[in-house]
Amino acid sequence: MTTQTTAPETPETPAPATPSGLIGLPPQLGRALALGGGALTVVSTFMSWTWTAAFPGDLTVYGYPGGLQVLVLISGVFTTLFALAGYGVTWLRGFVPAGGDGALKFAALAAFATAWYTVIAISSELGGVVNLDPGGYLVAIASLAALVGALALPYRHPEPDPIDPDDTDWEHFKHRAAHGWENIKAAFAGNPPRSVGKLPAFVEILIIAGIMAVGLLVFTYGIGTEYDELFVGFLITAGFGFAALNKAGLIAQASQITARHQTITVWGAFIAAALFPFTQTDDQYATLGVYILIFATVALGLNIVVGLAGLLDLGYVAFLGVGAYAAALVSGSPSSPFHVHFPFWGAVLVGAAASLTFGVLIGAPTLRLRGDYLAIVTLGFGEIFRITANNLDGTSGPDITNGSNGISSIPNLKILGWDLGAPHTILGFTIGRFANYFLLMLIITAVVVLVFRRSGDSRIGRAWVAIREDETAALAMGINGFRVKLIAFAVGASLAGLAGTVQAHVTYTVTPEQYMFAGPIPPNSAFLLAAVVLGGMGTIGGPLIGAALLFLIPNKLQFLGDYQLLAFGVALILLMRFRPEGLVPNRRRQLEFHEEAEAPAVLGKTGA
């Protein structure tokens, strides 16, 4: 008798599940919704959104976007382009190295948030949705549809790009062209596109020029927003737009291009900044520009102390005050007890030397401390400086600083016969007082950037980084930690004093209240430290961008009144939550905060 055994049944291997997005819609339908919604959002900006011109920006015109419609138009165009990239449009796929789905979600969110903010603002200010025209209803529905469609798309990690770094630029260019057909096939298969390599050098230089032009345009638009609603819409669009470009991989690609041409990038940035006064019809916004440059220059000096050397200085604004007071005392002010009038270069040297001296005097006994102890000591120094300047009024102490009244009526600077306090005409453009100081401060910023770059790349700069990473290990390797830290403290203090000499002449008056640890208006120590951390510690562009944002945003959000700092704080919390390494991070900090981002290991040609 033969026993027949039956093989055990094995369960069938389940088919791999199709990835889905946050909303349970088929990805194909979601992409179609995103594309259609983005296109209709663009169309709606050419229609009237309200029947009355009482709402700022005059949104009553057909065929010509105005005010907040321009911001929605930009977001809608990006939404449409990123949606088309998902359908395999060759030239779009080639310019979205990390794939367009993540970027599409942020672009659609930018269009939706700006559009619905405008619709709600119109309804609130004018008294109900009855004040909306057909364009207002269309943009609300279209932007919502685009957002719903984008959220239905699954998230996919981009594939690495196997490009040999030893190839020539032309081989990289041919590699980019050869990947066009592969990107189309990947798009129809539902896979992300493959990234591309380097472009020819002249093309990259043109891209850098375009980046600088766009940066100047965005900054000029943001600083020149004429009413509160437009600035809020600008913040929404710029924030989500930056996130979309970052998700698309364009920010990383631009960073790589600028890193390969650092000298050209630095020169291009300063040329773009020098053109800013020529884009203004009056001196109103040049005022903000010169204060932003003062704030940014001091933040870059603090970046040497905090970002490179790793020394937490909470009283750094005191060095700015020392330089400002020293320059004010020797610049011919009638409030000065010395009754001397040094030329500009003499005042600059006095201000920088005074800050340098105070940096050494304060650093020598305190820099043997570490961490929180050093932070507390520097915080105390900042408060001691402010209280001392307040008491040197002739009553509580010697009459040097005129107490709480400060040094007033500081005369304008004259450099080689050029009166910075008087308007001048250059190439048919009238440059006012603040524009003159803006250009002067731009030159000083260039000097500070040069010092930062040279010192950071030098032997002492590498010693600073070693101290920052592990002071004990650095000391064991023979680095004189105290001397290295004292040099960082002295250099940072002198750069702050250099900016303080210009601040004294711009503000006409130097008072102790300008140099607090924390206050409603920067610069102060808290805002300076936030600018360094927000922008990116150890980088050049980071503190400059962080300082510009931290000065511009509170200035423009004054209409919020008591809720100004609350909204500003929430924005900072969100930004540091999703980008803790800063807006312009260096590679080391990016790897520290994102464990999933591993350093690429690419093998070159071996010739075997």
URLINTA-V869166 format. One record per residue. N is the residue number from 1. SS is DSSP state (a for helix, b for strand, c for the rest). OMEGA is omega in whole degrees, 0 to 359 (NA if undefined). D_FIRST is the distance of its C-alpha to the first C-alpha in Angstrom with 2 decimals. Layout:
# URLINTA-V869166
[[N/SS/OMEGA/D_FIRST] [N/SS/OMEGA/D_FIRST]]
This chain:
# URLINTA-V869166
[[1/c/182/0.00] [2/c/179/3.71] [3/c/181/6.34] [4/c/179/9.34] [5/c/180/12.55] [6/c/180/15.77] [7/c/180/18.89] [8/c/180/21.57] [9/c/178/24.31] [10/c/180/27.49] [11/c/179/30.76] [12/c/179/32.83] [13/c/183/35.86] [14/c/178/38.85] [15/c/180/41.61] [16/c/182/44.72] [17/c/177/47.16] [18/c/180/50.44] [19/c/180/53.23] [20/c/181/55.74] [21/c/182/59.26] [22/c/180/61.03] [23/c/186/61.08] [24/c/175/57.99] [25/c/176/59.09] [26/c/181/57.42] [27/a/180/59.00] [28/a/178/60.10] [29/a/178/62.00] [30/a/180/63.43] [31/a/178/64.78] [32/a/177/66.32] [33/a/180/67.94] [34/a/180/69.30] [35/a/180/70.73] [36/a/179/72.24] [37/a/177/73.57] [38/a/179/75.11] [39/a/179/76.79] [40/a/176/78.17] [41/a/177/79.40] [42/a/180/81.40] [43/a/184/82.77] [44/a/181/83.80] [45/c/177/86.05] [46/c/178/88.30] [47/c/178/88.81] [48/c/180/91.00] [49/c/178/89.40] [50/b/187/92.30] [51/c/185/95.41] [52/c/178/97.93] [53/c/180/99.05] [54/c/177/99.45] [55/c/185/96.14] [56/c/176/96.73] [57/c/179/95.83] [58/c/181/96.81] [59/c/184/93.38] [60/c/189/95.04] [61/c/173/95.21] [62/c/175/93.01] [63/c/181/92.08] [64/c/179/93.07] [65/c/178/90.98] [66/c/176/93.01] [67/c/182/92.57] [68/a/177/89.07] [69/a/179/87.93] [70/a/179/88.20] [71/a/177/85.74] [72/a/178/83.27] [73/a/179/83.73] [74/a/179/82.80] [75/a/179/79.69] [76/a/178/78.70] [77/a/178/79.12] [78/a/178/76.88] [79/a/180/74.26] [80/a/182/74.31] [81/a/179/74.17] [82/a/176/71.25] [83/a/177/69.38] [84/a/179/70.10] [85/a/178/68.87] [86/c/177/65.43] [87/c/173/65.40] [88/c/175/65.86] [89/c/194/69.60] [90/a/187/70.10] [91/a/176/73.42] [92/a/180/72.43] [93/a/180/69.10] [94/c/182/70.96] [95/c/175/73.27] [96/c/189/70.66] [97/c/184/68.96] [98/c/182/66.90] [99/c/189/65.75] [100/c/187/67.54] [101/a/177/65.40] [102/a/178/66.68] [103/a/179/70.19] [104/a/181/69.85] [105/a/180/69.19] [106/a/178/72.33] [107/a/178/74.43] [108/a/177/73.39] [109/a/177/74.11] [110/a/179/77.56] [111/a/181/78.35] [112/a/184/77.10] [113/a/180/78.93] [114/a/181/82.21] [115/a/182/82.12] [116/a/174/81.35] [117/a/180/83.89] [118/a/181/86.48] [119/a/180/85.55] [120/a/179/85.69] [121/a/178/88.97] [122/a/181/90.51] [123/a/182/89.44] [124/a/185/90.67] [125/a/184/94.01] [126/a/174/94.93] [127/c/173/93.70] [128/c/181/90.33] [129/a/178/87.89] [130/a/180/90.39] [131/a/178/92.16] [132/b/172/89.27] [133/c/181/89.60] [134/a/180/86.67] [135/a/178/86.08] [136/a/177/85.54] [137/a/183/82.87] [138/a/182/81.21] [139/a/178/81.05] [140/a/182/79.58] [141/a/184/76.76] [142/a/180/76.14] [143/a/176/76.03] [144/a/178/73.66] [145/a/179/71.34] [146/a/179/71.43] [147/a/179/70.58] [148/a/179/67.68] [149/a/180/66.30] [150/a/180/66.70] [151/a/178/64.94] [152/c/182/61.92] [153/c/179/61.35] [154/c/177/58.85] [155/c/177/60.09] [156/c/176/58.86] [157/c/178/59.88] [158/c/178/61.68] [159/c/178/60.21] [160/c/182/62.20] [161/c/183/64.29] [162/c/179/63.67] [163/c/178/67.30] [164/c/182/68.66] [165/c/180/71.88] [166/c/177/73.36] [167/c/176/73.52] [168/c/179/76.97] [169/a/181/78.13] [170/a/177/77.80] [171/a/175/74.20] [172/a/180/73.53] [173/a/178/75.26] [174/a/177/73.09] [175/a/178/70.02] [176/a/182/71.10] [177/a/182/71.56] [178/a/182/68.20] [179/a/182/66.40] [180/a/181/67.80] [181/a/178/65.02] [182/a/178/62.34] [183/a/179/63.86] [184/a/180/63.69] [185/a/179/60.01] [186/a/180/59.32] [187/a/180/61.20] [188/a/178/59.21] [189/c/179/55.98] [190/c/180/57.19] [191/c/178/57.76] [192/c/180/61.06] [193/c/176/63.37] [194/c/183/63.80] [195/c/187/67.10] [196/c/184/69.78] [197/c/185/71.93] [198/c/175/75.64] [199/c/173/78.23] [200/c/187/81.28] [201/a/182/83.95] [202/a/177/86.47] [203/a/178/83.94] [204/a/177/83.15] [205/a/176/86.89] [206/a/178/87.26] [207/a/178/84.41] [208/a/178/86.21] [209/a/178/89.38] [210/a/178/87.50] [211/a/179/86.02] [212/a/179/89.53] [213/a/179/90.91] [214/a/177/88.21] [215/a/177/88.81] [216/a/180/92.54] [217/a/181/91.94] [218/a/180/89.61] [219/a/180/91.97] [220/a/179/95.02] [221/a/182/93.32] [222/a/182/92.15] [223/a/182/95.49] [224/c/177/97.39] [225/c/191/95.55] [226/c/180/98.37] [227/c/191/96.86] [228/a/182/94.34] [229/a/181/91.70] [230/a/180/91.55] [231/a/177/91.06] [232/a/176/88.21] [233/a/177/86.56] [234/a/178/87.16] [235/a/180/85.43] [236/a/182/82.39] [237/a/182/82.14] [238/a/181/82.84] [239/a/180/80.35] [240/a/177/77.36] [241/a/176/78.45] [242/a/178/78.41] [243/a/179/74.92] [244/a/179/73.79] [245/a/177/75.25] [246/a/178/73.69] [247/a/179/70.23] [248/c/181/70.73] [249/c/183/71.37] [250/a/178/74.93] [251/a/178/76.56] [252/a/179/74.54] [253/a/177/75.31] [254/a/178/79.00] [255/a/178/79.01] [256/a/180/77.63] [257/a/180/80.26] [258/a/178/83.11] [259/a/178/81.90] [260/a/181/82.16] [261/c/186/85.74] [262/a/182/87.11] [263/a/179/90.74] [264/a/180/90.72] [265/a/181/88.97] [266/a/179/91.57] [267/a/179/94.46] [268/a/179/92.97] [269/a/181/92.55] [270/a/176/96.18] [271/a/178/97.47] [272/a/179/95.56] [273/a/180/96.97] [274/a/179/100.49] [275/c/183/100.24] [276/a/180/99.57] [277/a/181/103.28] [278/a/176/103.93] [279/a/184/101.40] [280/c/179/103.40] [281/c/177/106.45] [282/c/185/107.88] [283/c/187/107.56] [284/a/185/105.48] [285/a/172/102.03] [286/a/175/103.39] [287/a/177/104.18] [288/a/182/100.50] [289/a/182/99.80] [290/a/177/102.18] [291/a/177/100.93] [292/a/180/97.33] [293/a/177/98.30] [294/a/180/100.08] [295/a/183/97.07] [296/a/180/94.67] [297/a/178/96.79] [298/a/178/96.95] [299/a/178/93.18] [300/a/174/92.67] [301/a/176/94.90] [302/a/180/92.85] [303/a/174/89.74] [304/a/183/91.05] [305/a/185/91.27] [306/a/187/88.05] [307/a/182/85.87] [308/a/184/86.61] [309/c/178/87.80] [310/c/180/85.78] [311/c/182/88.83] [312/c/183/88.74] [313/c/181/92.34] [314/c/178/93.14] [315/c/187/96.88] [316/c/182/96.93] [317/a/178/99.08] [318/a/178/101.94] [319/a/173/102.29] [320/a/179/102.73] [321/a/178/105.46] [322/a/179/107.17] [323/a/180/107.40] [324/a/180/108.64] [325/a/181/111.29] [326/a/179/112.46] [327/a/181/112.89] [328/a/183/114.59] [329/a/183/117.10] [330/c/184/118.31] [331/b/175/118.16] [332/c/178/121.50] [333/c/177/120.52] [334/c/178/123.53] [335/c/181/121.37] [336/c/178/120.86] [337/c/184/123.17] [338/c/176/123.29] [339/c/175/125.00] [340/c/180/123.63] [341/b/179/122.09] [342/c/170/119.80] [343/c/185/118.54] [344/a/184/114.90] [345/a/176/113.77] [346/a/178/115.64] [347/a/178/114.02] [348/a/180/110.56] [349/a/179/111.15] [350/a/180/112.50] [351/a/180/109.55] [352/a/181/106.89] [353/a/179/108.73] [354/a/179/109.12] [355/a/178/105.41] [356/a/180/104.55] [357/a/179/106.87] [358/a/177/105.41] [359/a/178/101.89] [360/a/181/102.76] [361/a/180/104.66] [362/a/183/101.83] [363/a/185/99.04] [364/a/181/100.59] [365/a/188/100.32] [366/a/187/97.15] [367/c/171/94.70] [368/c/174/93.68] [369/c/180/91.75] [370/c/169/88.28] [371/a/185/86.25] [372/a/181/87.32] [373/a/177/90.42] [374/a/179/91.75] [375/a/180/91.05] [376/a/180/93.06] [377/a/180/95.97] [378/a/175/96.17] [379/a/177/96.01] [380/a/178/98.96] [381/a/179/100.86] [382/a/179/100.52] [383/a/178/101.93] [384/a/179/104.68] [385/a/182/105.81] [386/a/181/106.02] [387/a/178/107.92] [388/a/178/110.24] [389/a/179/111.07] [390/a/184/111.80] [391/a/179/114.16] [392/c/186/116.20] [393/b/182/118.61] [394/c/179/121.84] [395/c/177/121.46] [396/c/181/118.37] [397/c/179/118.76] [398/c/180/120.47] [399/b/181/121.06] [400/c/186/118.64] [401/c/180/115.97] [402/c/173/118.03] [403/a/183/115.44] [404/a/178/113.46] [405/a/176/115.68] [406/c/177/114.44] [407/b/186/115.99] [408/c/177/116.99] [409/c/177/118.68] [410/c/184/116.98] [411/c/177/118.42] [412/c/181/116.35] [413/c/172/115.49] [414/b/182/117.46] [415/b/180/115.87] [416/c/179/118.11] [417/c/182/120.26] [418/b/180/117.29] [419/b/182/117.57] [420/c/179/114.08] [421/c/182/115.54] [422/c/177/117.02] [423/c/180/115.19] [424/b/179/115.13] [425/b/180/114.39] [426/b/178/111.97] [427/c/178/111.18] [428/c/179/112.29] [429/b/178/110.13] [430/b/181/111.87] [431/b/183/110.37] [432/c/184/111.32] [433/a/183/111.66] [434/a/176/108.04] [435/a/175/106.88] [436/a/179/109.20] [437/a/176/107.71] [438/a/180/104.21] [439/a/176/104.88] [440/a/181/106.41] [441/a/177/103.45] [442/a/176/101.14] [443/a/179/102.89] [444/a/176/102.51] [445/a/178/98.81] [446/a/177/98.49] [447/a/180/100.12] [448/a/178/97.73] [449/a/179/94.71] [450/a/179/96.06] [451/a/181/96.52] [452/a/182/93.01] [453/a/183/91.41] [454/a/181/93.45] [455/a/180/93.00] [456/a/180/89.29] [457/a/184/88.70] [458/c/178/91.00] [459/a/180/90.39] [460/a/178/91.61] [461/a/176/89.24] [462/a/176/86.24] [463/a/176/87.55] [464/a/181/87.70] [465/a/178/84.05] [466/a/177/83.13] [467/a/181/85.04] [468/a/184/83.38] [469/a/180/79.83] [470/c/184/80.27] [471/a/180/83.76] [472/a/178/82.73] [473/a/179/80.93] [474/a/178/83.90] [475/a/179/86.33] [476/a/178/84.22] [477/c/174/84.44] [478/c/179/88.24] [479/c/177/89.11] [480/c/188/92.21] [481/a/182/90.78] [482/a/181/94.05] [483/a/181/95.96] [484/a/180/93.22] [485/a/179/92.99] [486/a/177/96.77] [487/a/178/96.99] [488/a/180/94.46] [489/a/182/96.44] [490/a/180/99.72] [491/a/179/98.49] [492/a/180/96.91] [493/a/181/100.08] [494/a/178/102.37] [495/a/176/100.33] [496/a/178/100.58] [497/a/177/104.32] [498/a/177/104.62] [499/a/180/103.18] [500/a/179/105.37] [501/a/178/108.54] [502/a/180/107.72] [503/a/181/106.59] [504/a/181/109.98] [505/a/179/111.83] [506/a/184/109.44] [507/a/181/109.67] [508/c/185/113.42] [509/c/176/112.89] [510/b/181/110.92] [511/c/181/110.22] [512/a/184/108.08] [513/a/180/105.90] [514/a/189/104.44] [515/c/178/102.59] [516/c/176/100.48] [517/c/180/96.97] [518/c/180/95.74] [519/c/183/97.56] [520/c/185/97.17] [521/c/174/98.16] [522/c/7/97.09] [523/c/167/97.82] [524/c/188/97.06] [525/a/181/94.87] [526/a/180/91.95] [527/a/179/91.92] [528/a/179/92.38] [529/a/178/89.37] [530/a/179/87.33] [531/a/180/88.38] [532/a/182/87.11] [533/a/181/83.74] [534/a/183/83.29] [535/a/182/84.26] [536/c/184/82.41] [537/c/177/83.48] [538/c/179/84.52] [539/c/179/85.02] [540/c/183/88.17] [541/a/184/87.28] [542/a/179/85.49] [543/a/179/88.54] [544/a/179/90.63] [545/a/180/88.23] [546/a/179/87.55] [547/a/178/91.28] [548/a/180/91.96] [549/a/184/89.38] [550/a/176/90.50] [551/a/186/94.11] [552/a/187/93.69] [553/a/177/91.22] [554/a/179/93.23] [555/a/181/96.39] [556/a/182/94.90] [557/c/181/93.28] [558/a/180/96.57] [559/a/179/96.41] [560/a/177/93.65] [561/a/183/96.25] [562/a/182/94.76] [563/a/183/91.20] [564/a/181/91.85] [565/a/177/90.55] [566/a/179/87.64] [567/a/180/86.40] [568/a/179/87.08] [569/a/178/85.16] [570/a/179/82.12] [571/a/179/82.15] [572/a/179/82.30] [573/a/180/79.42] [574/a/181/77.20] [575/a/180/78.19] [576/a/176/77.56] [577/a/185/74.25] [578/a/176/72.89] [579/c/186/74.86] [580/c/181/75.69] [581/c/180/76.49] [582/c/181/79.45] [583/c/180/80.37] [584/c/186/80.98] [585/c/168/78.81] [586/c/188/78.64] [587/a/183/75.32] [588/a/182/75.08] [589/a/177/75.51] [590/a/178/73.13] [591/a/179/70.37] [592/a/185/71.33] [593/a/181/70.97] [594/c/183/67.94] [595/c/182/65.15] [596/c/180/62.97] [597/c/182/65.62] [598/c/178/64.93] [599/c/182/67.37] [600/c/177/66.30] [601/c/183/65.33] [602/c/181/66.15] [603/c/177/66.16] [604/c/181/68.89] [605/c/180/68.90] [606/c/180/68.42] [607/c/181/69.49] [608/c/NA/66.46]]
